[in-house]
């Protein structure tokens, strides 16, 4: 399951951005003494007591105002309420109850979403009881705090974590989650519609038509492929309106939920820097990856080597793409689209593979016989044995006497050797090096000795 989303809402100048920064432990949003500073949305990765969540900052809400900026802010807060798993309403404890607070609370109650009430600017806690005056908003027990100085922020985080949906909720057991991602107008929805054989998703020639992340299940060979369609992902600097902002957040969440990501690329435009960023994010997150080059039927003057030349160029920019399958399709005509479900199942299975310890050590010994580790001054470097400690993605630990002295070039040699021996098509492969005396915990968590690709 993806991280839940917590949206901070409230009228202007109650300290929402200050609270956002306090809860994230940094200053990721603009903060000003002037009311209404926050015009855009900001989101960050929050964590408390082992729970991770997306935290979204929103503009100050002014219900009923006819000012164009207030209307725009109101619309994006409504989007936040629709998107969020939990609403964090912030009020000003120094000023006390305000008619705008009452109206916002009324709107939130009608929305029927879980709401937590935070009474901010109570710098003299625990000697004040001002927070209790907000009970009449009808949003449950108020949590008093001072975001500016950090008082009781831990109590608020405890309350947030306690109100989040339970881990693992909402996922069908055994389903393979497939995030269909890519830039706007690459043909993501058209591809899913062709697979399903019916137009379940809105398709338009206008870039950015898909505004929400939509789950669409497909039963195939007694497996459920849960397709997650997303809006086209743009660089955050170019996310200029509310809908695009939340589409960006949904795309990150879709990658997070996915077992396999299908990156849809427009063949006519080629794989640009933003496509590479999406692919890299999915790979770094340990997801299976397939590149579906769409609109291949529209490319003129192709020859049998056109695709190979293009892939070679891409692998120079991002070497991990040599382990990723490319499928050249046309969502419009259906060309090769029928191959995609089988390829998804194959990549998901590769990501979930477990190799017997005896096979791993046989492969390691063959590599050592072919090419021994380069020797640094002093005791020789010895790779002793290997075992698999995890899958999704496949992760291995090689125990050796001098793990810090295994050169990067030799780590690549071992990585490529394991790829040649076991495949792992479309799945990241992680190899860690550790000493003989390392504990099980160290073997799993020592990120300094990780080789991935």
C-alpha positions, 0 to 999 in steps of 0.5 A: 500500500502507498503512504497515506496522505495528510492534508493541512487546511485552515484559514490564512495565517494560522501557521499551516506552513510553519506546522508543515515544516515542523512536522517534516523537520525542515523548511520545505514551504515558504513561511511569512508573517503576511496572511495568505503567503502559501499560493502553491501546494507543497508536499513532503515525506513525513515519518513518525513511530515507524509510519510514513505519510505524505504531508500536503500544505495548502493555501489559506481557505476563505469560504464565500469570498469572491476574490479570484485568488481565494476561489482558486485556493478554495478549489485546491483545498477541496482537491486536497480534501478529496485526495487525503486520507486525513485532514489536519485542520489548523486554527489560531489558539491566540485569536480564538474561534473565528467565523471562518473557522466555523465555516471551514469546519462545517464544510469538512464535516459535510465532506465526511473525511477523517479530521484532526483539529490542531490548535496552534500558537499556544506558546505557553503550553501546558499552562493554557486551556485555550485549545478546549474552546474549539470543541464547539467546532464539532471535530473531536478533541483539539490538540494544542501545540506551538508549531513555531517553538515545537511544543507538543508537536510530538503529541500531534504526530502521535494523534496523526499516526493514530488516525491513519488507515491501518497498514496494508488496508485496501489492497487485494491479496495476491494482486500484481499492482501495475503503475502505468506512468509517463509524460502527458499524452503518451497514450497511457489510458489508451493502452489500458483501454486496449488491454481491457477491450473497453473504454473504461478510462477517458481518452483525449488528444488533450495532454493531461486528460487523466486527473486521478489515479484509477485502479482497474483490475484485469484477470489474466491467467488466473492472476489479477493485474491491477492497473493504476492509471495516472496523470502524466508526470511533469517536473515539479517546477512546471506543475502550475495548477492544482490538478497537476500538483495532485496528479504529480503526487498521485504518480509518486504514490502509484510508483510506491504501490506498484510491483511493476511500472510500465513506462509509456513513451511516445515513439515520435518524441523519444525518451526524454529526461523526464522519462528517465527520471520516472524510470530511475525513480521506479528502479531505485524504489526496487520496482519491476520496470517495462518500457512500452514505446507507444505509437510505433506504427507512426514512425516512418522509414523504420528498419530492423535495427531502428529499435536496437539503435535507440535502445543502445543510445538510452543504455549509454545514458542509463546503464540499468536500462539494459536489464529492462525489456522494451516493447514497441506497441501501438495502443491505437491499432493494438500492435503487440499490446497483447504481449504486455500482460505476459511480460508483466507476469514475467517481470513480476515473477523475476522480481519475486524469485528466490535462488537456492543458496547452493546455486548462488555459491556455485555461480560465485565460485565460477566467477571467482575462478574466472576473475579473482578480486583485485588485491589491495596491499595487506591481506588478500580479499576473499569472497567467502559465500553468498546468500539471498536475504530478500526478494521484491527486489532480489537482494543478496549478501556476499560475506567476505573478509574485507568488504570495504576493499572490494573495488567498484569495478569488481562489484560490477563484474559480480553483478553482471555475472549474477545477471548472466546466471539468473536473469532477473529481467526487468527487476533491480538486483541488489548485492551487499558485501559484509564481514564475517562478524556482521549481525543479521541486522547489519547484513540487511541494513548496511547501505554502505555496502550495497551494489544495485542495478 
